[in-house]
Amino acid sequence: MNVSTTISPVFETPYERAGVLTPGLPILPHGTERHPIPGGGSRAVPVYKGDEISILDRDGLQPGELVFFTPDGKSDAGMLGAQTMGRPDGVISVLANGSDSGARVAKALEEAGFDLGRAEAVRFFTDGSHPGDRVTYFAGCDGLLIVAAPGGPMHPGEQNPPSDLILYIRRADPGLPKGELAPPDPLADPLVDFNVQPGQAQSYEVKKGEYIQILDVQGRECSDFQAFSMRALDKGLEREIDPTTTRALMGNLYPLPGIFSKYWSSDQEPLVEVVRDTCGRHDTFGLACTARYYEDLGYPGHVNCS
């Protein structure tokens, strides 16, 4: 195990603010992945022999814990060059707290047949850490890595909320060509699955009750989504998402999961409902996005709706 407070240029430095040098290009080098681990949450990522695993504490004072499973279902901390520290109580508590990330990791373990109760824990940042501290391991074989940032709700009289950890994986063999990242697994078996290329548009029909999942596979892609009412189209009327009606009915220009989650047409017909959102910020235009919008965001020449 190698613990360092010196941040490699590959990774972000929490106490520096630097702008994007070349808009539209990936920030991380080819073969390097970034996986945020929410405070009080966890993340499960497959790793392969020779991969470099680095965990960054951006805010400081956040303990971490990880578990490594080999393909045969055995937990072996020695495959990371670390020593076991007993039962992974931190990972177990995170998976049992009812969070979305914990549920996803628990499901992955169940499907793989891994027994977390007999796993070997590796703990880090247990004696306190400074912002920017980093711990690094190397995978001795293929396996499944589970990293958790343990912590519960903060008591009113304390100042110790759980904070995020950042997991970086530098692949020994990136495999895919630069810019061709594999998409994550779909939430369910898809009825239709297609890839919308840059500068292209795709139309499709969705029936009431069906789900739409839109993934930004490579990241940093500005995209547009529009929905029309089939009931209105059958009558020769174009009734699409109307931001003014949506704002009037929802009291919010950007519908999000919860009570105010629907997009409406000008006929006050609900068209789509947001049930999950990891982007957190969307723009709804009066007519359509323009070239200037993309230029101001740093994407000159980007294809736009206008």
C-alpha positions in Angstrom: 0.0 0.0 0.0 1.2 3.5 -0.8 -0.3 6.5 0.9 0.6 9.9 -0.4 -0.4 13.5 0.1 1.1 14.5 -3.3 -1.5 14.6 -6.0 -0.5 13.2 -9.4 -1.3 15.5 -12.4 -3.7 12.7 -13.5 -6.1 13.5 -10.6 -8.0 16.5 -9.5 -6.5 18.8 -6.8 -9.3 19.9 -4.4 -7.8 23.2 -3.4 -7.2 24.4 -7.0 -9.7 25.7 -9.5 -8.7 25.2 -13.1 -10.9 25.7 -16.2 -11.3 23.4 -19.2 -8.4 24.0 -21.6 -9.9 22.4 -24.6 -13.7 22.3 -24.6 -15.3 18.9 -25.6 -12.2 16.8 -25.0 -11.9 14.3 -22.1 -10.1 15.6 -19.1 -8.6 12.3 -17.9 -6.0 10.4 -19.9 -6.9 7.4 -21.9 -7.5 4.4 -19.7 -8.2 6.4 -16.6 -11.7 6.2 -15.0 -13.3 8.4 -12.3 -15.9 7.0 -10.0 -17.4 9.3 -7.3 -18.3 7.6 -4.0 -21.0 9.5 -2.2 -20.6 10.2 1.5 -22.3 7.3 3.3 -22.5 5.4 0.0 -20.5 2.9 -1.9 -19.4 1.8 -5.4 -18.7 -1.6 -7.0 -16.3 -1.6 -10.0 -14.7 -4.5 -11.8 -10.8 -4.3 -11.9 -8.2 -6.3 -13.7 -4.7 -7.5 -13.1 -2.2 -4.6 -13.1 -4.8 -1.9 -12.7 -3.8 1.1 -10.5 -6.4 1.9 -7.9 -6.3 5.4 -6.2 -8.8 6.8 -3.8 -8.8 10.5 -3.1 -10.2 12.3 -0.1 -11.2 15.7 -1.4 -12.5 17.2 1.8 -10.5 15.4 4.4 -11.4 13.5 7.6 -13.5 10.9 5.7 -12.6 7.3 6.5 -12.9 4.7 3.8 -13.1 1.0 3.5 -12.8 -1.5 0.6 -13.3 -5.1 -0.2 -11.8 -7.1 -3.0 -13.3 -10.3 -4.4 -11.5 -12.6 -6.8 -13.4 -14.2 -9.7 -13.9 -17.4 -7.6 -15.8 -15.5 -4.9 -12.9 -15.3 -2.4 -12.1 -12.1 -0.6 -8.3 -11.5 -0.6 -6.8 -8.2 0.6 -3.4 -9.5 -0.4 -4.3 -9.2 -4.0 -4.1 -5.5 -3.5 -0.9 -5.6 -1.6 -2.7 -4.7 1.6 -3.4 -6.5 4.9 -6.8 -7.5 6.1 -8.3 -5.6 9.0 -11.1 -8.0 9.9 -14.8 -7.9 9.0 -15.9 -5.1 6.6 -18.3 -3.5 9.1 -18.2 -0.2 7.2 -19.2 -1.7 3.9 -21.9 -3.8 5.5 -23.4 -0.8 7.3 -23.4 1.3 4.0 -25.2 -1.5 2.1 -27.8 -1.7 4.8 -28.6 2.0 5.1 -31.2 2.0 2.3 -29.3 4.2 -0.1 -29.5 3.8 -3.9 -25.8 3.1 -4.2 -25.9 0.5 -1.4 -28.8 -1.2 -3.1 -27.0 -1.4 -6.4 -23.8 -2.8 -4.8 -25.8 -5.4 -2.8 -27.6 -6.5 -5.9 -24.3 -6.9 -7.7 -22.9 -9.0 -4.9 -26.0 -11.2 -4.8 -25.9 -11.8 -8.5 -22.2 -12.7 -8.3 -22.6 -15.0 -5.3 -20.1 -13.2 -3.1 -20.4 -13.5 0.7 -19.7 -10.2 2.3 -20.0 -11.6 5.8 -16.7 -13.5 5.3 -14.9 -10.8 3.3 -11.6 -9.1 4.3 -11.8 -5.4 4.9 -9.1 -2.9 4.0 -9.5 0.5 5.8 -7.8 3.8 5.1 -7.9 7.4 6.3 -8.8 6.0 9.7 -6.5 8.2 11.7 -7.6 11.4 10.0 -6.8 12.8 6.6 -6.2 16.1 4.9 -7.9 17.4 1.8 -6.2 15.8 -1.1 -4.8 12.8 0.6 -4.7 9.7 -1.6 -4.2 6.0 -1.1 -3.0 3.7 -4.0 -3.2 0.0 -4.6 -2.4 -2.3 -7.5 -4.6 -5.2 -8.5 -2.8 -8.5 -8.4 -5.5 -10.3 -10.3 -8.9 -9.7 -11.9 -11.8 -9.2 -9.4 -14.6 -7.0 -8.1 -13.7 -3.9 -6.0 -16.1 -2.4 -3.5 -15.3 0.9 -2.0 -17.4 2.6 0.7 -17.3 6.0 2.5 -18.9 5.0 5.8 -20.9 7.5 7.8 -24.4 8.3 9.0 -26.5 11.4 9.4 -24.7 14.2 11.3 -26.0 15.0 14.8 -26.9 18.7 15.4 -24.1 19.2 17.9 -21.3 17.8 15.7 -19.4 18.8 12.6 -18.7 15.4 11.0 -20.9 14.8 8.0 -19.8 12.0 5.6 -18.2 13.4 2.5 -17.4 12.0 -0.9 -14.4 10.0 -1.9 -13.2 9.8 -5.5 -12.1 6.5 -6.9 -9.7 6.6 -9.9 -8.7 3.5 -11.8 -5.9 3.6 -14.3 -6.3 0.5 -16.5 -3.2 -1.6 -17.2 -4.9 -2.5 -20.5 -7.5 0.1 -21.6 -8.7 -2.3 -24.3 -11.1 0.0 -26.0 -9.8 2.7 -28.4 -9.7 6.2 -27.0 -13.1 7.8 -26.7 -15.0 4.5 -27.0 -16.2 3.7 -23.5 -18.6 0.9 -22.8 -22.1 2.0 -21.6 -23.3 0.8 -18.2 -25.9 -2.0 -17.8 -29.5 -0.8 -18.6 -31.9 -0.6 -15.7 -34.0 -3.3 -17.3 -34.2 -5.4 -20.5 -34.7 -2.8 -23.2 -37.4 -2.9 -25.8 -35.4 -0.7 -28.1 -31.7 0.2 -27.7 -29.9 2.5 -30.1 -26.9 4.8 -30.2 -27.5 8.4 -31.2 -24.3 9.7 -33.0 -23.1 13.3 -32.5 -25.0 15.7 -34.8 -27.8 13.2 -35.4 -31.4 12.8 -34.1 -33.5 9.7 -33.5 -37.2 9.5 -33.2 -39.0 6.6 -31.5 -42.5 5.9 -30.1 -43.1 5.3 -26.4 -46.3 4.0 -25.0 -47.9 5.0 -21.7 -46.2 3.4 -18.8 -42.9 2.6 -20.6 -39.6 4.0 -19.3 -37.0 6.0 -21.3 -33.3 5.8 -20.2 -30.9 8.2 -21.8 -27.2 7.6 -21.1 -24.2 9.9 -21.8 -21.7 7.2 -22.5 -18.5 9.2 -22.9 -19.5 12.3 -20.9 -19.6 16.0 -21.6 -22.2 15.7 -24.3 -24.8 18.4 -24.7 -28.0 16.8 -26.0 -31.6 17.6 -26.5 -34.8 15.6 -25.7 -38.3 16.5 -27.0 -41.6 14.6 -26.6 -44.8 15.0 -28.6 -48.3 13.8 -27.7 -49.3 11.0 -30.0 -53.0 11.8 -29.2 -52.5 15.3 -30.5 -50.5 14.2 -33.5 -53.3 11.8 -34.6 -55.5 15.0 -34.7 -52.9 16.8 -36.8 -51.7 18.9 -33.9 -48.1 19.3 -32.7 -48.1 19.5 -29.0 -44.7 19.1 -27.5 -43.1 19.8 -24.1 -43.9 23.4 -23.3 -41.6 25.1 -20.8 -44.1 27.9 -19.9 -46.9 25.5 -19.1 -44.5 23.2 -17.2 -43.3 26.1 -15.1 -46.8 27.3 -14.4 -48.1 23.9 -13.3 -44.9 22.7 -11.5 -43.6 25.9 -10.1 -40.2 24.8 -11.4 -38.5 25.3 -14.7 -36.5 22.1 -14.3 -38.7 19.2 -13.2 -36.8 16.7 -11.0 -37.8 13.4 -9.3 -40.4 13.9 -6.6 -43.7 15.9 -6.5 -42.7 18.3 -9.3 -41.5 15.8 -11.8 -43.6 16.1 -15.0 -43.2 17.9 -18.3 -46.4 19.2 -19.8 -47.7 20.3 -23.2 -49.5 23.6 -23.9 -52.8 21.7 -23.6 -51.8 20.8 -20.1 -51.3 17.2 -20.9 -48.5 15.4 -19.0 -46.0 14.0 -21.4 -43.1 12.5 -19.4 -42.1 12.2 -15.8 -38.6 12.3 -14.4 -38.0 9.3 -12.1 -34.2 9.4 -11.9 -31.7 12.1 -12.7 -27.9 12.0 -12.1 -27.3 15.2 -14.2 -29.1 17.6 -11.8 -29.3 20.5 -14.2 -31.3 20.9 -17.4 -32.2 23.8 -19.7 -35.7 24.2 -21.1 -35.8 26.7 -23.9 -38.7 28.9 -25.1 -38.3 27.7 -28.7 -35.0 25.8 -29.3 -31.4 26.0 -28.4 -29.2 28.2 -30.5 -25.6 28.3 -31.7 -24.8 31.1 -29.2 -25.9 28.8 -26.3 -23.3 26.2 -27.2 -20.7 28.9 -27.9 -21.2 30.4 -24.5 -20.8 27.0 -22.9 -17.5 26.4 -24.8 -18.8 24.2 -27.7 -18.3 26.4 -30.8 -19.8 24.9 -33.9 -21.9 22.4 -32.0 -25.0 21.2 -33.9 -28.1 22.8 -32.3 -31.8 22.6 -32.7 -32.1 25.9 -34.5 
